[in-house]
Each structure stands twice: as C-alpha cells, then as structure tokens.
Amino acid sequence: MAMSLAPGLRVLAVIAALLAAACAPPATARDMPGSFAPLVKRVLPAVVNIAVTESVDSNDVLSQIPPELRGTPFEKQFRDRLRNRREQVMGAGSGFIIDPSGVIVTNNHVVGHADKIVVSLVDGTELPAKVLGTDELTDIAVIKVTASSALPYVTWGDSKQVEVGDWILAAGNPFGLGGSVTAGIVSARGRDIGAGPFDDFLQLDAPINPGNSGGPTFNMEGQVVGLNTAIVSPTGGSVGIGFAIPSQLASAIVADLREKGRIARGWLGVSVADLPESHPAGVAIAAVDHNGPAARAGIRPGDIVTAINGEHVDSARGLIRAVAAASPGNSVRLTLRRQSHELDLPVIVGLRPNGQG
C-alpha cells in the first residue's frame, strides 16, 4: 500500500534536502586533493632541468655569479673556473616538454645568451638542446632536444578559466635541486610588474625560487596554465610572491616561435602616455619617430588616440598591445582627437625593431 507524508512533514523533508545539498562541498577540480602525489607522478616526467654555460671575460665573472648558484655546491665550481682567462658562467633553470619529439618551453632569460644548453630529464638522462626561437618582450623561449624515443609531455590548459583561490602546482629546478614541486593557490590575476608592455601575470603563493624560471604551473587536472617567470624577494629566495605568464599568452607565443623562430609584432613608431583621470578617455602621442609609420601617416605629437579599428583604447598599454597584435604591412585605422577635431587616419603598421618595448 502506497504511503505519503503529511503536508507539514513533506515541507520539512524538502527543507532538509535543500540544506543537505547546500552544505555538501562541490566536487570540482578546484578542491584541495588529499594528496598531490598522483598529480606529481603524472606531470613530473615532462618537467626538465636546464643547465647553460656562457663564455664571459674573467674580469666580469665575480660580479656575475648567478643567484641560483649562490649558497649551493655549484658556487665553488663556478669560482674555481676563475683560474682560466675565459670563463664559463653556469646557470640553471627549468622547462617542460610539450611535444614527444622533444620540444621544450622555458624562459628567454634562462637560455637567451647561452653558448651551450644541456637538458636533464627526470630519469637523469642528459641531452644537448638547440634554440628554436626566443621572444625577449614576453621572456619566452622554445628549445629542442633529440631523444631515441618519444618523451613524456604535458598539454596547455586554459588560463582564462583560472580563478583567484584555485589550487596550483609549480614544478622545476630551484637552486639546482631538480625534480622539485610546490603547491599553493593563485593569489591574483593580471599583475603588471614592470617587466614589459605585455605584462599580465598570474600571481602565485606557491614557493618559487631561483632556478624555477621556465618551469610550469599546473592546474589540478595536470594542464599547464602558467610559465613561471619571476619572483619578488628582498632575500633572493621565496617570500610567497611569484609570477607566471598565463598559458593564454604563452601558448600563442610558443606556437609562433615553433613555426617562425621569432615574433613579428606591429609598430607605429611613437611614444605614448596615459592621460590624467580628469581628461576624456584616450592615449596621448608624446613623440613621433620621424622615420616611422605614424609620421608617414600624418600623426603628430599631441594627438590623442581614442580608438584603433573602431575599438576604444583608454591606456597606453592597451594601444601598444593592439598595435603589436596587427601584422606588419597591414593597415589599421586610428581615430584621433587633434585640438577640437576628430580624425580617422589609416596607418600601414611597421615591424617592431628588436629590443623595442
């Protein structure tokens, strides 16, 4: 015989069910795991240690001891090399394999000036590496090793989905101690630390030290959501503030470096400045390169750029990024305020010279 609850009891049962659902923790990848060990076993084989050597004048060596070697057994080896007239600066960094053929992502400041690069795999295998491409403005480099068999690798995740408070795992080669991992959370997004015009860092509280540069930051699914690049520290060691390039930016740069070996960015040939808050939105043209694309298009110092291709710009960084994203040789339309007049000027974008910010 079917039974039913009285109306009052039915209401209480519904309320109890709703309370239970509200109190139950959501089962998501953002939950803190009981242990990071399963994740570490999955991803660590694709994380590599990178050793570099660079020839320098012996007179300059004492002032160029890499910070990641200070206080380690490698510092003595470094100093012993001072007996030679030409010395080799030894440096250490990290990287991660993104293709089983041996393609590795790291920082430009790790390998950018190296004469010799040696990559150590998690099993101790050492392989020479060559540089496929570097980008100084974003501090990203791609190198490659050749192995006798397919190598373990990791994949990119979507940094746009990363939220402040999410758990992350950082891996690398701190102070030359390879195969190290640390865990923490994303403590902020969109950080500008003055490294360049494309700063958009994830701030991490996972301990990152010298030697971690170029290593990966993983989400809890084992995908790379950041490229560890910098720390803020008065001591040279971790104080809980590290920065990683988001995968949204890094993956696109890496793809271009693999294909072309360099990044071709648009350039106007102007110096720009943000306007005071009391002024209408726009970006001021502070100076114009007489031989640059902007000068040829008729742009003058004092002009205020309010839009590019119809998209409003309200900061110098925003304008630089928008122009950099344009392919050199293509035309963009700048909307300007000049005194009391509004103008639309087409500009043929040039190729950003090396070293330009």
Buried (B, 14 or more C-beta within 10 A) or exposed (E): EEEEEEEEEEEEEEEEEEEEEEEEEEEEEBEEEEEBEEBBEBBBBBBBBBBBBBEBEEEEBEEEBBBBBEEBEBBEEBBEBEEEEEBBBBBBBBBBBBBEEBBBBBBBBBBBBBEEBBBBBBEEEEBEBEBBBBBBBBBBBBBBBEBEEEBBBBEBBEBEEBEEEBBBBBBBBBBBBBBBBBBBBBBEBEBEEEBBBBBBBBBBBBBBBBBBBBBBBBBBEBBBBBBBBBBEBEEBBBEBBBBBBBBBBBBBBBEBBBEEEEBEBBBBBBEBEBBEEEEEEBBBBEEBBEEBBBBBBBBEEBBBBBBBEEEEBBBBBBBBBBBBEBEBEEEBEBBBBBEEEEEEBEBBBBBBEEEEE
